[in-house]
Every structure is written in structure tokens, then in C-alpha cells.
Amino acid sequence: MSELALAKRQALPATLVRVALAVGLITLSAKIKVPFYPVPMTLQVAAILLVAGLGGLRLGVGAMLGYLAAGASGLPVFAGTPEKGIGLAYMVGPTGGYLAGFLLAAVLVGWAVDCYGRASVAWSMPIGLGIIYSFGLLWLAQFVPGDKVLAFGLLPFWIGDLCKVLLAALLVFATPDALKKLIRS
């Protein structure tokens, strides 16, 4: 076995632990509910953008794929589960587009950080939020009347979500380089 293959094999358990911890953070962020109308607000946006901002493309996407796989398998990882259903039935419900947007936002932010460094979170995180809303609102339109989509899926949340984007970006900037290396290694 070559040295490179051996190094990759030895790194796999550490990578799996980082992904599992990130999935746990995203799950916890989905369960923290701030009472809000029409649905409670969670901290998922901040957690997803933070994971991708600190961990880059591989960790951000790995964590989101792990989170989505856990939810698809029936684990109650999503906001409102198990009360509002679990598994694939939940994923194709009204919030399914936001879940897809979370994955694509993690791709964008992780890629930007890998290619352009941590300063890229200043532009990639707001664009990532736009991606989340775009997919979420398009999907939500299947479940609510067209004139209510923005009222139910955007207007109550955009100011809070911008604050979460700012929080995630500040945490990425404030994280010491040594810790970032540990997260990404």
C-alpha cells in the first residue's frame, strides 16, 4: 500500500467523526425553536453556513448529505419532526425545497472558501441564503396559494436569516486558524 493510500485510510475515521459532529450540530440547530409566525424559526441556516464556511466543500457537503440521509431514513433530525412526519414523506412536504437549498448553499459556501479563502463568506453566505430561499419558495408554491408564498416562506424570516448569515460569517472570521486546520484536516 502506498503512503498516500495509507494516509487516506487513516484519515477516514477522523473525517467520519467530523461529519457526524457536523450532522449533530445541524440536527441540534433544527431543534432549537424560536417561537415565530407562521412557523417557528430555527438556527439551521447559521449552522449549515458555519459548517461549510469552516470545513469547506467536503465537510459542508458531507455533513448535509449525512443530515439528509439521516432524515430520509426516518431519524427525526429535521425541524418539526417527528410531530410533522419523518423520512421521505417529510422531505417532499412543504419544506422540501429548503432542504435542497441547504445542500446547494453548502456546496457554494464550501467551494468559495476552498477556492477563495475565508473572506469569501462575505459574499457566498448571502448568495447561499438566496439559493435556500429560491428553492424553498419554488417548492412551497406547490402547497400554498401563489399570493401567500412570500408571506409564508420569506417575509417572516428574512431579517432573522440575515442575522444568522452575519453570525455564521463572524464566527468563521473569529475562528483561530489552528482550529480551522483541525476542522478541515
C-alpha positions in Angstrom: 0.0 0.0 0.0 1.4 3.4 -0.9 2.0 6.1 1.6 -0.8 8.2 0.1 -3.3 5.4 0.3 -2.3 4.6 3.9 -2.7 8.3 4.9 -6.1 8.4 3.3 -7.2 5.2 5.0 -6.0 6.5 8.4 -7.8 9.9 7.8 -11.2 8.2 7.1 -12.2 7.7 10.8 -11.4 11.3 11.7 -13.3 12.5 8.7 -16.3 10.4 9.6 -16.2 11.8 13.2 -16.1 15.4 11.8 -19.1 14.7 9.5 -21.0 13.1 12.4 -20.3 16.0 14.7 -21.4 18.4 11.9 -24.6 16.4 11.3 -25.2 16.6 15.1 -24.8 20.4 15.1 -27.2 20.8 12.2 -29.7 18.5 13.9 -29.4 20.4 17.1 -29.9 23.7 15.2 -33.1 22.3 13.7 -34.5 21.5 17.1 -33.8 24.9 18.7 -37.0 26.7 18.0 -37.6 30.4 18.3 -41.4 31.0 18.5 -42.4 32.7 15.4 -45.4 33.0 13.0 -46.4 31.2 10.8 -43.8 28.5 11.8 -41.1 28.6 14.4 -37.6 29.8 13.4 -34.6 27.6 13.8 -30.9 28.1 13.7 -30.3 25.7 10.7 -29.2 28.4 8.3 -26.5 29.6 10.7 -25.3 26.0 11.4 -25.2 24.9 7.7 -23.4 28.0 6.6 -21.0 27.8 9.5 -20.1 24.1 8.8 -19.4 24.9 5.1 -17.6 28.1 6.0 -15.3 26.4 8.5 -15.0 23.0 6.8 -15.0 23.8 3.2 -16.7 21.9 0.4 -16.0 18.3 1.6 -17.2 18.8 5.1 -20.1 21.1 4.2 -21.5 18.7 1.6 -20.6 15.6 3.6 -22.5 17.0 6.6 -25.5 18.0 4.5 -25.7 14.6 2.7 -25.4 12.9 6.0 -28.1 15.0 7.5 -30.4 14.4 4.6 -29.7 10.7 4.6 -30.4 10.5 8.3 -33.7 12.3 7.7 -34.6 10.2 4.7 -34.0 7.0 6.8 -36.6 8.2 9.3 -34.5 9.7 12.0 -36.2 12.8 13.5 -33.4 15.2 12.5 -35.5 17.9 10.8 -37.3 20.8 12.3 -40.7 19.7 13.5 -40.0 16.0 13.4 -41.4 13.6 14.4 -44.6 15.7 15.1 -44.9 16.8 11.4 -43.8 13.4 9.9 -40.5 11.8 9.2 -38.5 10.3 6.4 -39.1 10.9 2.8 -42.7 11.9 3.4 -41.4 14.9 5.4 -38.7 15.7 2.7 -41.3 16.0 -0.1 -43.6 18.2 2.1 -43.7 22.0 2.2 -40.1 22.4 3.4 -38.5 20.1 1.0 -37.2 22.9 -1.2 -35.5 24.5 1.7 -33.7 21.2 2.4 -32.5 21.1 -1.2 -31.4 24.7 -0.9 -29.4 23.9 2.3 -27.4 21.4 0.3 -26.8 23.8 -2.6 -25.9 26.6 -0.2 -23.3 24.3 1.5 -21.9 23.5 -1.9 -21.5 27.2 -2.8 -20.1 28.3 0.5 -17.7 25.4 0.9 -16.5 25.8 -2.7 -16.0 29.5 -2.2 -14.0 29.0 1.0 -11.8 26.3 -0.6 -11.1 28.5 -3.7 -11.0 32.0 -2.3 -10.4 31.7 1.4 -12.5 32.7 4.4 -13.1 36.3 3.1 -15.4 34.7 0.5 -18.1 34.1 3.2 -18.9 37.8 3.0 -20.4 37.2 -0.5 -21.0 33.4 -0.6 -23.2 33.2 2.5 -25.7 35.8 1.4 -25.9 34.2 -2.0 -26.3 30.8 -0.3 -29.2 32.3 1.6 -30.7 33.4 -1.7 -30.3 29.8 -3.0 -32.1 28.4 0.0 -35.0 30.8 -0.4 -35.2 30.3 -4.2 -35.5 26.5 -3.9 -37.7 26.8 -0.8 -40.2 29.2 -2.3 -40.4 27.4 -5.6 -41.2 24.1 -3.8 -43.5 25.8 -1.3 -45.6 27.2 -4.1 -46.9 23.7 -4.7 -48.5 23.7 -1.2 -49.8 27.2 -0.7 -51.6 29.7 -2.9 -49.3 31.7 -5.1 -50.2 35.0 -3.4 -49.3 33.5 0.0 -45.9 32.0 -0.8 -43.8 35.1 0.2 -46.0 35.7 3.2 -45.4 32.1 4.5 -41.9 31.3 3.2 -39.9 34.5 3.1 -41.3 37.7 4.8 -41.4 36.4 8.4 -37.9 35.0 8.2 -35.6 37.1 6.0 -34.4 39.6 8.7 -33.7 36.7 11.2 -31.9 34.8 8.5 -29.7 37.7 7.5 -28.8 37.9 11.2 -27.9 34.2 11.1 -25.8 34.7 8.0 -23.9 37.6 9.8 -23.5 35.4 12.8 -22.1 32.5 10.8 -19.7 34.8 8.9 -18.5 36.4 12.0 -17.8 33.0 13.6 -15.8 31.9 10.6 -13.8 35.1 10.7 -13.3 34.8 14.5 -12.2 31.1 14.5 -8.5 30.8 15.0 -6.6 29.4 12.1 -5.3 26.5 14.2 -8.9 25.4 14.9 -9.9 25.7 11.2 -7.0 23.5 10.3 -8.2 20.9 12.8 -11.7 21.1 11.4 -10.5 20.7 7.8 -7.8 18.1 8.2 
